[in-house]
Amino acid sequence: MTIDVFNPANNEKIGEVKEFTEDEVGSTIERLQNGFSEWSKRKPSSRGMVLYKAAEIIRADQDRLAMILTSEQGKPYFEARNEIQGVAAVFEFYASIAGTICGHTTPKSDYGYAFTSKFPIGVCGAIIPWNVPALIMAWKVGPAIASGNTIIVKPAETTPFTNMGIAEALYSAGLPEDVLALVTGSGSITGAAIAKNRNIRHLSFTGSVDTGERISKMIDPGKVRLTLELGGSDPMIVCKDADIDKAVAGAVTGRFYNCGQICTAVKRLYVADEVADRFIDKLKTATEQLRIGDGAIEGTNLGPLNNIKGLNSIKKIVEDSSSSAKVITGAKKLDGPGNFYAPTLITDLESDSRLLTEEVFGPVLPIVRFEKLEEAIEMANSTRFGLGASIWTNDMRNASKAIDKIRSGILWVNRHSRIPPEVPFGGDKNSGIGRENGLNALEQYLVEKTVIISP
Ligand code: NAD
């Protein structure tokens, strides 16, 4: 079986990949078990050197890798380059800390001395989504191999070629082929085969809440550590004292970057009544200035949606809401080939509108006015999601109310969505379990052993 891959800017086929069967996934994992015995014994600094070298190769090859990413994912070329540079930065971060993995000691006591030592866990699994495929692969592969594990990676159906390019850079940097294996295929066959395999010790999944729930039922919970990075419906709260121009720019980037297909995109906007008219006017102007088109064309800052299913779901959710709502701009599919949808702003929604309760994975921004900050925070917390959130204010009292009361894995003040490699990232509520990025991620790939030495 093979899977066709298309360019979402014109829906022309750009290639195809093999679908790995359950048996093939099983034998790949056996190969990685063999690779584990050598790689786990390598000096940590030598593992770090491979990651440094891979980062160098990726930076040198970033133009080509970015073009592959644009052609299969749809994002504008400048965004694709940012993402590829992000991969290099993540590899450099984990390279720099590979040699610092250590346990701790406890004071001498009547039982003697005790200390802990950390060991790699074994063969890990990584299941990747299509929206930010390169960076999310790096978030999993970087800490896994820096800490001495081996890893099997399944790219999303629509974006396998970027992941293959990153794997090739790692091999060119000296990573043995039985440390990292890439298996292409569908979620239901290849992805499920990884989740069900009993030799996987850590599984990191990024994708939708529904798939995450399905995967958590497939694993052996007594044996597998599970990291789930799931969907979000991030609220952005703009207070009356916010810097309005900065907040407008933040809303445009926060919602329309990657055509709205970011887990931590701004998916609901709450604006203080006193500034709402001015804010919405400026936001409309900025939204209508976005240059929509093929991401490979210079100057494009809004590409197509990645796939037709996503386009149809955006069309439907907007159509279902628009009888009661007021469309400020957009709300239509654009003519011509490709999965293009006009950037959309909508107000006057019912509180139970799906635009406000579900994850909307595309360029559509619902806007709600509020009178009191407490009311905005209550609305911000009113979904099952808890990934990111932001508050825009120049008053520390407002910021600290949001920090205390908003249930989210990450909270930005006066910005939205940037996640540097050293910053832990993950969700609260239904948006996930565990953390990626930073030192925290490394811990998920290590087993701590306690040693007690009696006198
Ligand atoms: P998805 O859940 O449909 O697919 C994600 C991956 O899981 C793909 O590789 C897919 O093939 C695989 N998969 C699907 N069904 C499977 C199964 N039964 N068993 C094993 N694997 C299976 O998600 P998507 O549409 O690719 O990505 C978009 C979603 O990902 C959004 O909800 C977004 O918010 C979320 N996301 C979350 C984060 C985060 O860090 N929290 C980051 C990016 C994307």
Residues whose N, C-alpha, C, O or C-beta is under 5 A from the ligand:
A	BS01	NAD	I127 I128 P129 W130 K154 P155 A156 E157 G185 S186 G187 S188 G191 A192 T206 G207 S208 V209 T211 R214 E229 L230 G231 G232 I262 C263 S431
